Amino acid sequence: MNKKSLRERVLHASIYEITALGITIPGAALLLDHPIGHIGTTVLGVALLAMVWNMLFNAFFDRVFPPRLPRRFFVRLLQAIGFEGGLLLLALPFTAWTMHIPLTQAFAMDIGLLFFYLPYTYVFNWAWDTVVTRYLKSKTIHYR
């Protein structure tokens, strides 16, 4: 089966964002020397935006590169760059507004976060696909 259910897409996006929030909120507060609550509000808003973008982008991506088929380095790199690049464009005005900073400063901050998120997205999607594929294979074997 090469289609992902809505349930899997929501689970994928939720686990991705919860894990990322646990890393980025304290890290960004420390690096940017802002109160954790202020950073947390901005990052949480971007995370909610990212969850919606995650499901939309990956639904499109899965049509071009079907899931459950091997995805080599280049395909995974395209997935990470496409997702993060699109999110950057969507999140930039929101970040500037919530942090009360100019777009140029928000862009610099978002580029800094991209240094974390790009490899994180690549590794998370590789791990997710590996775990889910193994799970589905083991489930199929047990039903035979």
Secondary structure as a PSIPRED ss2 file (coil, helix, strand):
# PSIPRED VFORMAT (PSIPRED V4.0)

   1 M C   1.000  0.000  0.000
   2 N C   1.000  0.000  0.000
   3 K C   1.000  0.000  0.000
   4 K C   1.000  0.000  0.000
   5 S C   1.000  0.000  0.000
   6 L H   0.000  1.000  0.000
   7 R H   0.000  1.000  0.000
   8 E H   0.000  1.000  0.000
   9 R H   0.000  1.000  0.000
  10 V H   0.000  1.000  0.000
  11 L H   0.000  1.000  0.000
  12 H H   0.000  1.000  0.000
  13 A H   0.000  1.000  0.000
  14 S H   0.000  1.000  0.000
  15 I H   0.000  1.000  0.000
  16 Y H   0.000  1.000  0.000
  17 E H   0.000  1.000  0.000
  18 I H   0.000  1.000  0.000
  19 T H   0.000  1.000  0.000
  20 A H   0.000  1.000  0.000
  21 L H   0.000  1.000  0.000
  22 G H   0.000  1.000  0.000
  23 I H   0.000  1.000  0.000
  24 T H   0.000  1.000  0.000
  25 I H   0.000  1.000  0.000
  26 P H   0.000  1.000  0.000
  27 G H   0.000  1.000  0.000
  28 A H   0.000  1.000  0.000
  29 A H   0.000  1.000  0.000
  30 L H   0.000  1.000  0.000
  31 L H   0.000  1.000  0.000
  32 L H   0.000  1.000  0.000
  33 D C   1.000  0.000  0.000
  34 H C   1.000  0.000  0.000
  35 P C   1.000  0.000  0.000
  36 I H   0.000  1.000  0.000
  37 G H   0.000  1.000  0.000
  38 H H   0.000  1.000  0.000
  39 I H   0.000  1.000  0.000
  40 G H   0.000  1.000  0.000
  41 T H   0.000  1.000  0.000
  42 T H   0.000  1.000  0.000
  43 V H   0.000  1.000  0.000
  44 L H   0.000  1.000  0.000
  45 G H   0.000  1.000  0.000
  46 V H   0.000  1.000  0.000
  47 A H   0.000  1.000  0.000
  48 L H   0.000  1.000  0.000
  49 L H   0.000  1.000  0.000
  50 A H   0.000  1.000  0.000
  51 M H   0.000  1.000  0.000
  52 V H   0.000  1.000  0.000
  53 W H   0.000  1.000  0.000
  54 N H   0.000  1.000  0.000
  55 M H   0.000  1.000  0.000
  56 L H   0.000  1.000  0.000
  57 F H   0.000  1.000  0.000
  58 N H   0.000  1.000  0.000
  59 A H   0.000  1.000  0.000
  60 F H   0.000  1.000  0.000
  61 F H   0.000  1.000  0.000
  62 D H   0.000  1.000  0.000
  63 R H   0.000  1.000  0.000
  64 V H   0.000  1.000  0.000
  65 F C   1.000  0.000  0.000
  66 P C   1.000  0.000  0.000
  67 P C   1.000  0.000  0.000
  68 R C   1.000  0.000  0.000
  69 L C   1.000  0.000  0.000
  70 P C   1.000  0.000  0.000
  71 R C   1.000  0.000  0.000
  72 R C   1.000  0.000  0.000
  73 F H   0.000  1.000  0.000
  74 F H   0.000  1.000  0.000
  75 V H   0.000  1.000  0.000
  76 R H   0.000  1.000  0.000
  77 L H   0.000  1.000  0.000
  78 L H   0.000  1.000  0.000
  79 Q H   0.000  1.000  0.000
  80 A H   0.000  1.000  0.000
  81 I H   0.000  1.000  0.000
  82 G H   0.000  1.000  0.000
  83 F H   0.000  1.000  0.000
  84 E H   0.000  1.000  0.000
  85 G H   0.000  1.000  0.000
  86 G H   0.000  1.000  0.000
  87 L H   0.000  1.000  0.000
  88 L H   0.000  1.000  0.000
  89 L H   0.000  1.000  0.000
  90 L H   0.000  1.000  0.000
  91 A H   0.000  1.000  0.000
  92 L H   0.000  1.000  0.000
  93 P H   0.000  1.000  0.000
  94 F H   0.000  1.000  0.000
  95 T H   0.000  1.000  0.000
  96 A H   0.000  1.000  0.000
  97 W H   0.000  1.000  0.000
  98 T H   0.000  1.000  0.000
  99 M H   0.000  1.000  0.000
 100 H C   1.000  0.000  0.000
 101 I C   1.000  0.000  0.000
 102 P C   1.000  0.000  0.000
 103 L H   0.000  1.000  0.000
 104 T H   0.000  1.000  0.000
 105 Q H   0.000  1.000  0.000
 106 A H   0.000  1.000  0.000
 107 F H   0.000  1.000  0.000
 108 A H   0.000  1.000  0.000
 109 M H   0.000  1.000  0.000
 110 D H   0.000  1.000  0.000
 111 I H   0.000  1.000  0.000
 112 G H   0.000  1.000  0.000
 113 L H   0.000  1.000  0.000
 114 L H   0.000  1.000  0.000
 115 F H   0.000  1.000  0.000
 116 F H   0.000  1.000  0.000
 117 Y H   0.000  1.000  0.000
 118 L H   0.000  1.000  0.000
 119 P H   0.000  1.000  0.000
 120 Y H   0.000  1.000  0.000
 121 T H   0.000  1.000  0.000
 122 Y H   0.000  1.000  0.000
 123 V H   0.000  1.000  0.000
 124 F H   0.000  1.000  0.000
 125 N H   0.000  1.000  0.000
 126 W H   0.000  1.000  0.000
 127 A H   0.000  1.000  0.000
 128 W H   0.000  1.000  0.000
 129 D H   0.000  1.000  0.000
 130 T H   0.000  1.000  0.000
 131 V H   0.000  1.000  0.000
 132 V H   0.000  1.000  0.000
 133 T H   0.000  1.000  0.000
 134 R H   0.000  1.000  0.000
 135 Y H   0.000  1.000  0.000
 136 L H   0.000  1.000  0.000
 137 K H   0.000  1.000  0.000
 138 S H   0.000  1.000  0.000
 139 K H   0.000  1.000  0.000
 140 T H   0.000  1.000  0.000
 141 I H   0.000  1.000  0.000
 142 H H   0.000  1.000  0.000
 143 Y H   0.000  1.000  0.000
 144 R C   1.000  0.000  0.000
